[in-house]
Amino acid sequence: TGNGGDPLMHPDIIRMLEICINKFPKSRISIATNGSLRTTKFWSALAKILRKNSQHQVYFAVDGLADTHHMYRRNTNFDKIIENLRAFN
């Protein structure tokens, strides 16, 4: 959830998830994020890994709209979040 740091920032998170999913195919991965980090390439790769099981979930916490997002989140960019969300979907 990012309460103790954001696991999606780990440089090998995609590989770690691949290993986990392959070793434990019945696992259920749940990720909560504001979607502001990384690139669209990363989000596409994450989606490709997680679509192996419909139980895996990613929750994007998008606060506000383009005109109000800055009031709720600091150091994030609404447009980048929407790009990342689209790349994931």
N, CA, C and O of each residue as an XYZ file, in Angstrom:
356
protein
N       0.811     -1.208      0.000
C       0.000      0.000      0.000
C       0.846      1.261      0.000
O       0.319      2.349     -0.230
N       2.109      1.146      0.245
C       2.963      2.318      0.260
C       3.117      2.944      1.628
O       3.813      3.950      1.766
N       2.479      2.369      2.659
C       2.589      2.940      4.000
C       4.018      2.911      4.513
O       4.413      3.787      5.283
N       4.788      1.938      4.111
C       6.182      1.832      4.535
C       7.129      2.038      3.380
O       8.256      1.544      3.419
N       6.717      2.742      2.367
C       7.479      2.906      1.138
C       6.681      2.295      0.002
O       5.807      1.463      0.245
N       6.952      2.675     -1.191
C       6.178      2.187     -2.328
C       6.900      1.016     -2.982
O       7.953      1.207     -3.590
N       6.350     -0.195     -2.868
C       7.014     -1.361     -3.452
C       7.184     -1.267     -4.965
O       8.083     -1.901     -5.517
N       6.350     -0.502     -5.642
C       6.485     -0.371     -7.093
C       7.754      0.378     -7.491
O       8.124      0.378     -8.665
N       8.417      1.006     -6.546
C       9.668      1.703     -6.840
C      10.872      0.758     -6.828
O      11.952      1.139     -7.279
N      10.707     -0.454     -6.326
C      11.826     -1.396     -6.304
C      12.268     -1.651     -7.742
O      11.429     -1.916     -8.602
N      13.563     -1.575     -8.017
C      14.017     -1.725     -9.409
C      13.697     -3.072    -10.040
O      13.650     -3.173    -11.266
N      13.474     -4.109     -9.241
C      13.200     -5.436     -9.778
C      11.788     -5.919     -9.496
O      11.542     -7.125     -9.491
N      10.854     -5.003     -9.260
C       9.497     -5.409     -8.870
C       8.810     -6.276     -9.928
O       8.110     -7.226     -9.578
N       8.994     -5.973    -11.188
C       8.364     -6.774    -12.249
C       8.897     -8.202    -12.197
O       8.119     -9.154    -12.252
N      10.189     -8.356    -12.094
C      10.793     -9.689    -12.029
C      10.347    -10.425    -10.766
O      10.064    -11.622    -10.816
N      10.283     -9.726     -9.648
C       9.845    -10.335     -8.393
C       8.409    -10.839     -8.505
O       8.087    -11.926     -8.027
N       7.553    -10.046     -9.136
C       6.161    -10.467     -9.320
C       6.073    -11.665    -10.261
O       5.282    -12.581    -10.032
N       6.881    -11.661    -11.314
C       6.905    -12.809    -12.231
C       7.250    -14.092    -11.484
O       6.588    -15.117    -11.653
N       8.280    -14.028    -10.666
C       8.706    -15.197     -9.907
C       7.595    -15.647     -8.967
O       7.274    -16.833     -8.900
N       7.019    -14.713     -8.254
C       5.952    -15.025     -7.301
C       4.757    -15.667     -8.006
O       4.228    -16.677     -7.541
N       4.340    -15.089     -9.111
C       3.171    -15.590     -9.838
C       3.449    -16.972    -10.430
O       2.576    -17.840    -10.414
N       4.661    -17.181    -10.952
C       4.999    -18.485    -11.526
C       5.150    -19.557    -10.452
O       4.751    -20.704    -10.657
N       5.717    -19.193     -9.320
C       5.929    -20.149     -8.225
C       4.626    -20.449     -7.476
O       4.393    -21.574     -7.032
N       3.789    -19.425     -7.346
C       2.524    -19.552     -6.617
C       1.377    -19.078     -7.505
O       0.853    -17.984     -7.297
N       0.979    -19.882     -8.490
C      -0.023    -19.452     -9.473
C      -1.396    -19.127     -8.881
O      -2.188    -18.427     -9.512
N      -1.683    -19.622     -7.693
C      -2.974    -19.325     -7.066
C      -2.897    -18.093     -6.166
O      -3.860    -17.760     -5.476
N      -1.757    -17.427     -6.177
C      -1.608    -16.234     -5.341
C      -2.548    -15.129     -5.808
O      -3.036    -15.134     -6.938
N      -2.780    -14.202     -4.921
C      -3.629    -13.054     -5.254
C      -2.862    -11.793     -4.882
O      -2.632    -11.521     -3.703
N      -2.477    -11.039     -5.877
C      -1.691     -9.827     -5.672
C      -2.611     -8.625     -5.740
O      -3.420     -8.490     -6.657
N      -2.473     -7.760     -4.761
C      -3.279     -6.547     -4.699
C      -2.347     -5.365     -4.462
O      -1.574     -5.357     -3.504
N      -2.424     -4.369     -5.337
C      -1.550     -3.201     -5.267
C      -2.410     -1.949     -5.222
O      -3.320     -1.778     -6.033
N      -2.114     -1.073     -4.265
C      -2.772      0.241     -4.186
C      -1.729      1.296     -4.523
O      -0.627      1.286     -3.975
N      -2.075      2.197     -5.415
C      -1.124      3.200     -5.883
C      -1.852      4.465     -6.302
O      -3.042      4.433     -6.612
N      -1.131      5.580     -6.309
C      -1.720      6.779     -6.900
C      -1.351      6.872     -8.376
O      -1.805      7.777     -9.076
N      -0.527      5.935     -8.849
C      -0.222      5.837    -10.274
C       0.716      6.889    -10.831
O       0.872      6.990    -12.048
N       1.340      7.670     -9.973
C       2.147      8.786    -10.466
C       3.586      8.413    -10.766
O       4.314      9.199    -11.371
N       4.011      7.219    -10.349
C       5.402      6.871    -10.555
C       5.592      6.006    -11.779
O       4.646      5.410    -12.293
N       6.795      5.948    -12.223
C       7.224      5.112    -13.344
C       6.706      5.621    -14.695
O       6.114      6.695    -14.799
N       6.954      4.804    -15.716
C       6.622      5.182    -17.096
C       5.459      4.343    -17.614
O       5.058      3.361    -16.989
N       4.935      4.739    -18.745
C       3.865      3.949    -19.361
C       4.375      2.562    -19.740
O       3.617      1.593    -19.700
N       5.652      2.457    -20.108
C       6.249      1.153    -20.426
C       6.191      0.230    -19.199
O       5.863     -0.950    -19.319
N       6.509      0.775    -18.029
C       6.437     -0.007    -16.796
C       5.019     -0.493    -16.553
O       4.811     -1.669    -16.258
N       4.030      0.406    -16.676
C       2.637      0.047    -16.389
C       2.111     -0.996    -17.363
O       1.329     -1.866    -16.978
N       2.533     -0.918    -18.615
C       2.139     -1.946    -19.591
C       2.736     -3.296    -19.221
O       2.066     -4.324    -19.314
N       4.002     -3.290    -18.802
C       4.661     -4.541    -18.397
C       4.001     -5.122    -17.154
O       3.827     -6.337    -17.059
N       3.634     -4.275    -16.202
C       2.956     -4.732    -14.997
C       1.618     -5.383    -15.350
O       1.280     -6.439    -14.816
N       0.877     -4.768    -16.229
C      -0.417     -5.323    -16.645
C      -0.243     -6.681    -17.307
O      -1.031     -7.596    -17.072
N       0.781     -6.811    -18.127
C       1.034     -8.075    -18.820
C       1.300     -9.200    -17.825
O       0.834    -10.324    -18.015
N       2.041     -8.902    -16.774
C       2.349     -9.899    -15.747
C       1.091    -10.246    -14.950
O       0.805    -11.419    -14.713
N       0.348     -9.225    -14.541
C      -0.794     -9.451    -13.650
C      -2.008    -10.058    -14.344
O      -2.877    -10.615    -13.673
N      -2.091     -9.967    -15.648
C      -3.274    -10.512    -16.330
C      -3.266    -12.032    -16.394
O      -4.198    -12.642    -16.918
N      -2.220    -12.641    -15.863
C      -2.165    -14.108    -15.831
C      -3.200    -14.706    -14.887
O      -3.506    -15.896    -14.964
N      -3.735    -13.881    -14.000
C      -4.725    -14.356    -13.045
C      -5.710    -13.222    -12.787
O      -5.307    -12.120    -12.416
N      -6.984    -13.484    -12.980
C      -7.992    -12.426    -12.814
C      -8.158    -11.981    -11.367
O      -8.836    -10.989    -11.099
N      -7.544    -12.707    -10.426
C      -7.623    -12.326     -9.019
C      -6.670    -11.182     -8.663
O      -6.857    -10.521     -7.641
N      -5.656    -10.944     -9.488
C      -4.723     -9.853     -9.223
C      -5.437     -8.521     -9.448
O      -6.233     -8.374    -10.375
N      -5.132     -7.554     -8.579
C      -5.809     -6.252     -8.667
C      -4.830     -5.106     -8.462
O      -3.864     -5.213     -7.707
N      -5.105     -4.019     -9.148
C      -4.392     -2.762     -8.915
C      -5.443     -1.693     -8.714
O      -6.331     -1.505     -9.544
N      -5.327     -0.998     -7.598
C      -6.252      0.089     -7.267
C      -5.542      1.415     -7.487
O      -4.542      1.708     -6.832
N      -6.056      2.208     -8.404
C      -5.516      3.539     -8.643
C      -6.316      4.540     -7.818
O      -7.524      4.681     -8.007
N      -5.653      5.222     -6.918
C      -6.296      6.246     -6.095
C      -6.083      7.597     -6.777
O      -5.069      8.262     -6.567
N      -7.040      7.979     -7.580
C      -6.965      9.252     -8.298
C      -7.835     10.248     -7.545
O      -9.059     10.124     -7.500
N      -7.187     11.221     -6.966
C      -7.900     12.197     -6.138
C      -8.212     13.448     -6.935
O      -7.311     14.172     -7.360
N      -9.488     13.692     -7.130
C      -9.912     14.871     -7.868
C      -9.816     14.670     -9.367
O      -9.554     13.568     -9.849
N     -10.029     15.740    -10.085
C      -9.915     15.762    -11.536
C      -8.757     16.678    -11.912
O      -8.039     17.159    -11.036
N      -8.573     16.919    -13.180
C      -7.441     17.727    -13.627
C      -7.380     19.091    -12.931
O      -6.296     19.606    -12.656
N      -8.536     19.663    -12.651
C      -8.553     21.005    -12.051
C      -8.483     21.007    -10.524
O      -8.317     22.069     -9.925
N      -8.606     19.846     -9.884
C      -8.591     19.806     -8.418
C      -7.563     18.839     -7.835
O      -7.329     18.837     -6.626
N      -6.960     18.036     -8.670
C      -6.018     17.014     -8.195
C      -4.912     17.619     -7.319
O      -4.550     17.050     -6.290
N      -4.390     18.752     -7.726
C      -3.285     19.387     -6.984
C      -3.670     19.749     -5.547
O      -2.793     19.935     -4.702
N      -4.936     19.847     -5.270
C      -5.386     20.185     -3.919
C      -5.258     18.990     -2.968
O      -5.174     19.172     -1.753
N      -5.243     17.787     -3.509
C      -5.239     16.582     -2.696
C      -3.920     15.819     -2.713
O      -3.620     15.083     -1.772
N      -3.141     15.982     -3.755
C      -1.868     15.268     -3.890
C      -0.747     16.248     -4.193
O      -0.890     17.144     -5.024
N       0.364     16.061     -3.506
C       1.543     16.892     -3.769
C       2.519     16.119     -4.637
O       2.599     14.892     -4.574
N       3.250     16.854     -5.441
C       4.328     16.283     -6.260
C       3.852     15.165     -7.183
O       4.595     14.221     -7.452
N       2.648     15.268     -7.655
C       2.149     14.334     -8.656
C       1.584     15.140     -9.821
O       1.326     16.338     -9.699
N       1.400     14.475    -10.928
C       0.889     15.126    -12.123
C      -0.321     14.352    -12.623
O      -0.206     13.188    -13.004
N      -1.468     14.992    -12.622
C      -2.716     14.334    -13.001
C      -2.624     13.713    -14.391
O      -3.031     12.568    -14.588
N      -2.093     14.460    -15.352
C      -2.017     13.949    -16.722
C      -1.141     12.697    -16.810
O      -1.468     11.757    -17.535
N      -0.023     12.686    -16.069
C       0.850     11.512    -16.069
C       0.138     10.309    -15.443
O       0.277      9.185    -15.925
N      -0.608     10.539    -14.392
C      -1.351      9.455    -13.753
C      -2.352      8.847    -14.735
O      -2.467      7.625    -14.831
N      -3.059      9.682    -15.450
C      -4.048      9.194    -16.427
C      -3.344      8.425    -17.551
O      -3.851      7.401    -18.007
N      -2.182      8.910    -18.001
C      -1.410      8.180    -19.025
C      -1.009      6.800    -18.503
O      -1.135      5.802    -19.211
N      -0.524      6.752    -17.256
C      -0.113      5.477    -16.675
C      -1.301      4.534    -16.520
O      -1.187      3.338    -16.788
N      -2.423      5.064    -16.095
C      -3.623      4.255    -15.937
C      -4.063      3.678    -17.278
O      -4.441      2.509    -17.362
N      -4.014      4.489    -18.311
C      -4.382      4.002    -19.658
C      -3.412      2.946    -20.147
O      -3.824      1.964    -20.763
N      -2.111      3.138    -19.876
C      -1.110      2.150    -20.293
C      -1.347      0.828    -19.572
O      -1.169     -0.240    -20.157
N      -1.741      0.896    -18.323
C      -2.024     -0.331    -17.556
C      -3.254     -1.038    -18.104
O      -3.263     -2.261    -18.236
N      -4.289     -0.273    -18.424
C      -5.516     -0.866    -18.948
C      -5.357     -1.338    -20.357
O      -6.304     -1.863    -20.943
